[in-house]
Amino acid sequence: MFSTLPAAHADAGFVSRTCKKTKNAAMCVAVLRDDPESAKVTTAHDLASIALQIAIDTADHNGAVIGDLAKKSQGTPQGDALNVCLGAYVDAAMDLDIDGRSGFDGGDYAGTSKLLSGAKGAGDACENEFKGIGKMPPVTAIDIMMTERCSVAADLVGLLIHK
């Protein structure tokens, strides 16, 4: 009897095996699970591309959430801190979406990895801004998400760099 599963599903452990080559295999698998397409790919390049897109989408989403919060807090110290956060996320999203995606698609994996490492800092910049005003940041969960997703993407892109 022949299997009715597509060939791409024949190697269900590919994501797990590839993620074991990263700094945090469990986080890698968890992040890639956010995109069902990751279960269908068969190359590290395709996984890295998916992880990069997840990081881009996260930066865009977080920027939108923070932008909404900043509008509601205008004229307050929290509003000012949120505007700094917003700037960090807008910069990260632009770097990843424009330079990161084109660099990755053009084979500049080292450059893409550097951009991901820089974008990972958006969450830290936001957290530090709130520490500076002595307030608890209302966006800690999404800051952590940004850091984790950029870290996973950077690790997977790093696997493509020939040393």
C-alpha positions as CSV (number, residue, x, y, z in Angstrom):
1,M,0.0,0.0,0.0
2,F,1.3,3.4,-0.9
3,S,1.4,6.4,1.4
4,T,-0.9,9.3,0.6
5,L,1.3,11.8,2.4
6,P,3.2,14.3,0.2
7,A,6.9,13.7,0.0
8,A,7.6,16.9,2.0
9,H,5.9,15.2,5.0
10,A,8.0,12.1,4.7
11,D,10.7,13.5,7.0
12,A,8.8,14.8,10.0
13,G,12.0,15.2,12.1
14,F,13.7,17.7,9.8
15,V,12.7,20.7,11.8
16,S,13.8,19.1,15.0
17,R,17.1,17.9,13.6
18,T,17.8,21.4,12.2
19,C,16.8,23.1,15.4
20,K,19.2,21.0,17.3
21,K,22.0,22.8,15.5
22,T,20.9,26.1,17.0
23,K,21.6,27.6,20.5
24,N,18.1,26.8,21.8
25,A,16.5,23.8,20.0
26,A,13.2,23.9,22.0
27,M,12.7,27.6,21.3
28,C,13.5,27.1,17.6
29,V,10.9,24.3,17.2
30,A,8.3,26.4,19.1
31,V,8.9,29.5,16.9
32,L,8.8,27.5,13.7
33,R,5.5,25.9,14.8
34,D,4.0,29.4,14.4
35,D,4.1,28.8,10.6
36,P,2.6,25.5,9.4
37,E,4.7,25.8,6.2
38,S,7.8,24.9,8.3
39,A,6.5,21.3,8.5
40,K,6.6,21.1,4.7
41,V,10.1,22.3,4.0
42,T,13.2,20.1,3.5
43,T,16.1,22.6,3.6
44,A,17.7,24.7,6.2
45,H,17.5,27.6,3.8
46,D,13.7,27.4,3.7
47,L,13.5,27.1,7.5
48,A,15.7,30.2,7.9
49,S,13.5,32.0,5.4
50,I,10.4,31.2,7.4
51,A,12.1,32.2,10.6
52,L,13.1,35.5,9.1
53,Q,9.5,36.1,8.0
54,I,8.3,35.3,11.5
55,A,10.8,37.9,12.9
56,I,9.6,40.5,10.3
57,D,6.0,39.8,11.1
58,T,6.7,40.0,14.8
59,A,8.4,43.4,14.4
60,D,5.5,44.7,12.4
61,H,2.9,43.4,14.9
62,N,4.7,44.7,17.9
63,G,5.2,48.1,16.3
64,A,1.4,48.3,15.6
65,V,0.6,47.3,19.2
66,I,3.0,49.8,20.7
67,G,1.8,52.5,18.3
68,D,-1.7,52.0,19.6
69,L,-0.6,52.1,23.2
70,A,1.5,55.2,22.6
71,K,-1.5,57.1,21.1
72,K,-3.5,56.4,24.2
73,S,-0.7,57.6,26.5
74,Q,0.4,60.8,24.7
75,G,1.8,63.5,27.0
76,T,2.8,61.1,29.8
77,P,6.2,59.6,30.7
78,Q,4.8,56.2,29.7
79,G,3.7,57.7,26.3
80,D,7.2,59.1,25.8
81,A,8.7,55.7,26.6
82,L,6.3,53.9,24.3
83,N,7.4,56.3,21.5
84,V,11.0,55.3,22.0
85,C,9.8,51.7,21.8
86,L,7.9,52.4,18.7
87,G,10.9,53.9,17.1
88,A,13.0,50.9,17.9
89,Y,10.4,48.5,16.4
90,V,9.9,50.6,13.3
91,D,13.6,50.6,12.7
92,A,13.8,46.8,13.3
93,A,10.9,46.1,11.0
94,M,12.4,48.3,8.2
95,D,15.8,46.8,8.6
96,L,14.5,43.2,8.5
97,D,11.8,43.7,5.8
98,I,13.9,45.7,3.4
99,D,17.6,44.9,4.0
100,G,17.2,41.6,5.7
101,R,14.8,40.0,3.2
102,S,16.7,41.3,0.2
103,G,20.1,40.3,1.7
104,F,18.8,36.8,2.6
105,D,17.3,36.3,-0.9
106,G,20.6,37.5,-2.4
107,G,22.7,35.1,-0.3
108,D,24.1,37.7,2.1
109,Y,23.5,35.5,5.2
110,A,26.1,37.2,7.3
111,G,24.5,40.6,6.7
112,T,21.1,39.2,7.4
113,S,22.3,37.6,10.6
114,K,23.7,40.9,11.8
115,L,20.5,42.7,11.0
116,L,18.6,40.1,13.0
117,S,20.9,40.5,16.0
118,G,20.4,44.3,15.8
119,A,16.6,43.9,15.5
120,K,16.6,41.6,18.5
121,G,17.7,44.7,20.5
122,A,14.3,46.4,20.0
123,G,12.8,44.6,22.9
124,D,15.8,45.5,25.1
125,A,15.6,49.1,24.1
126,C,12.0,49.2,25.1
127,E,12.5,47.5,28.4
128,N,15.4,49.8,29.3
129,E,13.3,52.9,28.4
130,F,10.8,51.9,31.0
131,K,13.4,51.2,33.6
132,G,14.6,54.7,33.0
133,I,11.3,56.1,34.1
134,G,10.8,53.6,36.9
135,K,7.7,52.0,35.4
136,M,6.8,48.5,34.5
137,P,6.7,48.1,30.8
138,P,3.3,47.1,29.5
139,V,4.8,45.3,26.5
140,T,7.3,42.9,28.2
141,A,5.7,39.8,26.7
142,I,6.0,41.1,23.1
143,D,9.5,42.3,23.8
144,I,10.5,38.8,24.8
145,M,8.8,37.4,21.7
146,M,10.8,39.7,19.5
147,T,14.1,38.7,21.2
148,E,13.3,35.0,20.9
149,R,12.1,35.1,17.3
150,C,15.1,37.2,16.1
151,S,17.4,34.9,18.0
152,V,16.0,31.8,16.3
153,A,16.1,33.4,12.9
154,A,19.7,34.5,13.4
155,D,20.7,31.0,14.5
156,L,19.0,29.4,11.5
157,V,20.5,32.0,9.1
158,G,23.8,31.4,10.7
159,L,23.7,27.8,9.7
160,L,23.8,28.9,6.1
161,I,27.1,30.9,6.5
162,H,30.0,28.9,5.1
163,K,32.8,29.2,7.6
